[in-house]
Amino acid sequence: MAPVIQSFFDTATNTVTYLVHDPATRKAAVIDPVLDFEPKAARLSTVSAQAVLAAIREQNLDLLYVLETHAHADHLSAADHIRCETGAKIVIGASIVQVQKAFGDLFEADDVAEGESFFDILIEEGESLPLGELTIDVLHTPGHTPACVTYRIADAAFVGDTLFMPDYGTARADFPGGDAASLYRSIHRILDLPPETRLFVGHDYLPEGRNAYAWETTVAEERAGNRHVHDGIGEEEFVAMRQARDATLAAPTLILPSLQVNIRAGGLPEASRKGRVFLKLPVNAI
C-alpha cells in the first residue's frame, strides 16, 4: 500500500514539507516543517505550519510524528510548535547529539551542550516506526551533516538535503561534521533502492533551463541523470567536485538563527528575566 503524500513548498527558504499518511488508518507524519522567520525584524510566525495543521484537521488525520531529516541550517523548524499543537513525537537521527554538542558549544547554550536532547525519539540505522499499516524505515545517510537520515515509507523515500532533483545535483558537505566521501556513500545507499522508488527531496532551486519547482523524482531518474552523481561517477571524482564547489558557497542566510533553534527541536532559547527571547550572533565564529 502506498502512502498518501502532500507537499507544502516554502518560497522563502525553498523548503518542501511533507504530510504523509496511511490511507487505511489515517495515521500521519509531518516531515521537515518550517517555522517562518523574517530576519530583518527577527519576527517569527507559524503561517506555514498552520497550513499543514489545517490539512491534518480537514482530513481528520491522527498525527503521530514530526520527522526531521537533520538539523537544518537554512530554515527554522516548526517541529516544537506542531508538537505543542498535536502531541506528536519529534523524531530525528541519533547522531544529532554530535550536532548539538558542536553548536551548543558555538552558541554557549548550556542546556544543549550538556546533552539534553529536546527530541522525543532518537532513531538509529535500521530501526523503524509504525504508521498505521505502513512502516517508516530509517537509513542513516550522513555527509551533509553527521545526523542526516532518510525515511522510507513503502515505495517512497524522503531524503532531506542529501540529494536534490537530477538537474540540480547534491547537497553541500562543508558544515561541521559534514564529509563529501560519506555523502557519496550515503547517496549510493539511496540509489541502491529499487529503481522505481519515489524520492522526495528537501529543497528545490531553479537551475538554468527549468521554470517550475519540482521535488519528486525516482532512483532510476537520479542514477541516469543526476548532474553530480549519475552512474559512472566515482567517489574520488565526486569528492573533488563537491569540495571545489563547496569552497565557493556562502553560508546560508539563516544558519545562525536556524541552528540554535533546530538543535532544540524547533524550540526557542529560554526567555530573559524580562521575558524577551534572544538568538545569538557569534561574531567571526563560522
N, C-alpha and C positions, 0 to 999 in steps of 0.2 A: 504494500500500500504506500503510495506517495504522499508526503505531507503537503498541506496547503501552505503556500508561501506568498506573503505580501511584502512589498518593499516600500520604503519611505526614503526619498533622496533629499538630503540637506544641501542646498546650493551654496550655503556659506562656507562649508567645510568639505564639500564633495564626498560626504559620507553616506553610505547606504545602511539603514537599519532594517532588519528583517523581523517580521512577525510570522512565526511558523506554528501550525497546529495540526494535530491528528484529527482527521475528519470523522473518525468513528467515535471518539470520546470527547472531542473539543478541548483536550489538554493542550496548552500552548507554551511557547517560549519566545522571548524577545532577544535578538542578537544585536549587540553594539548600539544601544540607544544614545541619542545626542541631547546634551543639555546646552541650550542656546546661550552664547556668551558674546556680548558686544564689547570688544576690547578697548575702544576709545573711552567709553564711560564705565568700563568694568561692571556692566549690567547683565545679570542673569535672568533668564526666563525659561519656561517649560513648554513653549508652544509646540516644539517638535515632539516631545514626549507625550503631550496631551493628545496629539493626533493618533499616536499609537494606542494610547489608553482608550480613546473613543472607539477605535476599530475593535478593540477587545470587548468593550461593552456592547457594541452594536451586534456582534456575532455571538454574544453570550459564551465567551471563551473562559476557560479556567487557566489563568497564567501561573505556571509552576516555577519558571526560571527566567532570570535575566542572564544570558550567556555573554561573557566578554571574551573576545578572541585574544586580547592582550591589553596592556595599559597604553592607551592611545596618546600620541604626542601632538595630534593635530585637532582634536576636539575634546571637550569636556564630556564626561559620561553622565547620563541621566539614570544610571542603574539604581542609585540610592533613592532617588525620587520615586521611581517605579516600585521599588521595594516598599517604601512607605505607603504608597497608594494601594498596593495589592497584596502585600505579604509574600511576594515571590522571592525565591532564594537567588542570591547573586553567585554566579559560578565563574571561576577563572582558573587557568593553568597553575599548578602548584609552584612552578618556578617564579611566580610573581613575587615570592619572598626576596629573590635576588634583586628585582627591580625596586621593591620597597626599600631595601637596605641602601641601594645606591642613591636613590632620590630622596629618601628620608634624611640621609646624611647631607645631601646637597642643600636641602631646604631647612636643615636643622629642625626637622619635625620629629620631636622626641617620641610622640605617640606611634609614629610609623617606624622609625629606626629601631625602636625597642621590640618590634616584632608583632605588634597587634595586626591581625590580618585584615579586618574590616569586611572581608568577604565571607559568605556563608559556606561555600563548598570550594575547596582547592582540589582540582581534579588532575589525575595523573594519566600518562600514556596508557592506553588500553582499557581504561575504565569506561563505564557507560552510565547513563541515567535513563530512567523510563519516561516516556512521553506518551501516555495512554497506551495504545497498542504498538506504538513505534518506540525505537530506541535511539538515543543520542550517543554515538560512539566518539571517542576522543583520540586524536592523533596529536602528539607533541611535535610541533613544526617550528622550531627555533630558527633564528637567523636575523630576522628583522628586529626582534627582541628575544631574550632568552626564554620568555614566558609564553610565546605565541602558541596557540593551539588551533586546530581545525576541528570543527564539529560536523560529523557525518550523520545524516538522518535519512535512512533508506537510500534513494538514488541521488540525494543532494548533499553537497559538502560546502560548508561556509568557511572560507579560507582566510578571512580577515585581510591583513595587508601583506600576506606572504606572496600573493600572486595577483596580477591585475588582468584586465582584458588583453587578448593577444596583441593588439596593436599598440598597447601602452607598455607592457612588459612586466617588471617585477619591482619589489619593494627595495628601499634603501636598507643598508645593513651597517650603518655607521653610528647608531645610537649606542650608549653604554651597554655592553653585553651582546651587541649585535655581531654577526660574523657572516661574511659572504659565502664561505665554504659551507657552513651549516645551513645557510639559506638554500644553497643549491641542492643539498641532500634532502632538505625538507620538501622543496618543490618536487623533487623526483619521487618522494613518498606519495605525494598527492597525485602525480602523473602516473603512478603505478596502479591507481584505482581503475576500475573498468572504464573503457573509453567513452561509454555513454553517460557516465556520471556527470550530473549537472554541477557546475562550480559557481558559487555566488561570492563575488569579491566585495571587499570592504569599502572601496572608493572607486570612483571613475573620474577621469580627467579627459578632456577632449584633445586627442592628438591630431596632428595635421591630417586633413582628409576626412575627418568624421565630424558630423554636426549634431548628433544626438547622443545623449548619455546612455550607457548600457552597463549592466552589471551581472549578466548571466552568460556563461559560456559552458564548454564541456571539456573534459580531459582530452578528447580527440582533437578538438579545435586548438587547445593550448599546445599539445605536442606537435601539431602540424605547423602552427603559425605564430607562437609567442616570439616576439622580436628579440627577446633576451635569452630564452632558454628552450627553444624548439628542439626537436630531435636532431642530434648531431652536434649540439653544443656541449663540450666537455666542461668539467669542473674548473680546470685551470683557466680556460678561455672566459668562462662566466665570471670567475673571481676577479680577473684582471679588468674586465669590462665594468663590473659592479663597483670596484674600488675607485677606478678612474672617474666614473660618473658621480659617485657619492662625494668625491672631493670637490665637485663643482656646485653642490647643493647647499643652499642656505638652510639654517634651522627653520623648522615650521613656525609659523606666526604665533601659534598658541601653545608652543611647547612648555613654557614656564607655568602659565596658569593651569594647563590641562594636566600635566603630570602630577602636580601636588594635589589635585582633586582626584585624579584617577587612581592613584595608589591608595586612596581612601575609599575605593569602590564608588566614586561619584559623590562622596560626602565632602563637606567643607571643613576647613580647619576650625578649631574651637574659637568662639567669639571672644573678643576682648572684654575687659571689665565694664566697658561702656556699651557692649552689645554689638560692636562692629566686627565684621569678618574681613580679614586681610589675606591676600595672596602675595607671596614674596617674589621679588625680582632680584635674585642674587647676581651681583654685578661681576662681569668678566669670569663667570663660573662655568660656562659651557663653550 
